[in-house]
Amino acid sequence: MADSPSALSATTIRALRGAKPAADPWAEPPWNLERERRLAGGTRAALTVFLTGAECPYTCVFCDLWQHTLDEATPPGALPEQLRRVLERQTSPPEPDACLKLYNASNFFEPRAVPEIDDEALARLAEPFDRVVVECHPKLVGERCRHFAERLAGRQDGRLEVAMGFESVHPRALPRLGKGATRGDLERAAGRLERFGVGLRAFVLVGAPYVPEPERMPSVLDTVRFALELGARHVSLIPVRGGNGALEVLAGRGEWRAPTVGEIEEALDRSLELAGAAAVVAADPWDLERLATCPECAGTRRERIERIGLTGRTEPRIECARCGEGEPVEQR
């Protein structure tokens, strides 16, 4: 799509980026070990490994994950080596119901990002984990996904889950995000996952660009509702944060602003009501302080968001005498 008052081309989005830090596909990648809520109740350990591989072929206007990718194709053998290094750093075996998330800032079933020859080694390394989660664009969910799920099914069926970016299904936003996906693409991918016996997770943006101001919260809830209708059993709300150049251009045009912490809280509370017992809903608290209006209550509000993600129970909002309405700190 060529540049217009309300859309940026892939060429422009890439030109607005800063320099990409050097990345080594043979080094130990970043990782974290945390707890996540189980749909059946309680929590489980979740080891997330941020694999270093080739950049995504799509150019989303809101994305900053390109900073952690390679310009060239991922070398065969590199991803199993990265995962092996991370697993060797763990001080104890995974809990019986632990989850392994293999996030590669791209698409797990895209051969340039994840060489297919590595699937067997990755599945073997994932054997100790009860669940394995990968991320992928809906158009790339196909037979390779089914084969990988079958490799993992030695212990039990349904071990694989695919996290897809639903982003925003707002009719004005979705065609302009640079994602190259439609509601139909999401529906077809969800149908394939169901046939393969693979679980579905959904990423939903809070503060998606191009959504008119009065429709920001309704569009989040519409997107969550759509993901639930397609069978998502885990919905992650992702606040859109600036810093990639393209969003700053859109902010100058009045096409985007960062979400406030209050918006994130409202999206979480109302999405929990929508999901009920059908899905886990959590909000990503990473770097939440950047979006905080009041530094005095930012920490306690973050803690509330994190607790709700683990318990699935709403809590009263944090009251702070110093808080007032206004723009997030990063936009002042």
PyMOL commands that set and color helices and strands:
alter all, ss='L'
color gray80, all
select helices_A, chain A and resi 10-15+65-68+78-89+116-125+138-140+143-152+174-176+183-196+213-229+246-252+261-275+288-291+298-311+329-331
alter helices_A, ss='H'
color red, helices_A
select strands_A, chain A and resi 31-37+43-50+99-103+131-135+160-167+199-206+234-239+280-283
alter strands_A, ss='S'
color yellow, strands_A
deselect
rebuild
show_as cartoon
